[in-house]
Amino acid sequence: MHVRIDVRMHVRTDLRMHVCTYYLRTYARTYARTYAHTYRKTFAITYACTDVRTYVCTYVHTYVCTYVHLHLRTYARTYVCTYVRMHVRTYARTYVCTYVCKYVRTYVCTYIRSYVCTLLCTYVCTYLQTYVSTYVRTYVRMYVCNYIRTYVCTTYAQISVFIPARLKNLLLNSVV
């Protein structure tokens, strides 16, 4: 009985060693190399190319096209419509009302007023004074003197008998 146990033990041990070392290792290697590699490759391709791509594309598309796009539009509208417009309006008002109006006022009120007043005063005062004085001296004096002379001569010709000749000549010559 002892021999039988030894043989059995050796057979078992040899079988185990042989099966475990050779077949199991070969099977494990084959399984690991073929099935696991194929499964890993298939799973990686399926997961990466389908699930991840779908999730990433959906998430990115959703995030970019809705959230970011919406927020950028809202932010841009808010920024442009309130902040920039307000600052541009404020700057334009400040610039126009202070610099342009001040410049225009200064130009109009100083230069043009000075030029116009100087020109008008010079032209009007000089020309009109000369014209009026010449006109008054020439025409008015001539008409007034002629009228007075004519009136005096015709009216007082009748009473010239009573006026001495010397006073008569003095009156007629002094009017001219």
Secondary structure as GFF3:
##gff-version 3
##sequence-region A 1 176
A	DSSP	alpha_helix	2	18	.	.	.	ID=ss1
A	DSSP	pi_helix	19	24	.	.	.	ID=ss2
A	DSSP	alpha_helix	25	30	.	.	.	ID=ss3
A	DSSP	pi_helix	31	36	.	.	.	ID=ss4
A	DSSP	alpha_helix	37	46	.	.	.	ID=ss5
A	DSSP	pi_helix	47	52	.	.	.	ID=ss6
A	DSSP	alpha_helix	53	62	.	.	.	ID=ss7
A	DSSP	pi_helix	63	68	.	.	.	ID=ss8
A	DSSP	alpha_helix	69	78	.	.	.	ID=ss9
A	DSSP	pi_helix	79	84	.	.	.	ID=ss10
A	DSSP	alpha_helix	85	94	.	.	.	ID=ss11
A	DSSP	pi_helix	95	100	.	.	.	ID=ss12
A	DSSP	alpha_helix	101	106	.	.	.	ID=ss13
A	DSSP	pi_helix	107	112	.	.	.	ID=ss14
A	DSSP	alpha_helix	113	120	.	.	.	ID=ss15
A	DSSP	pi_helix	121	128	.	.	.	ID=ss16
A	DSSP	alpha_helix	129	135	.	.	.	ID=ss17
A	DSSP	pi_helix	136	140	.	.	.	ID=ss18
A	DSSP	alpha_helix	141	155	.	.	.	ID=ss19
A	DSSP	alpha_helix	165	175	.	.	.	ID=ss20
###
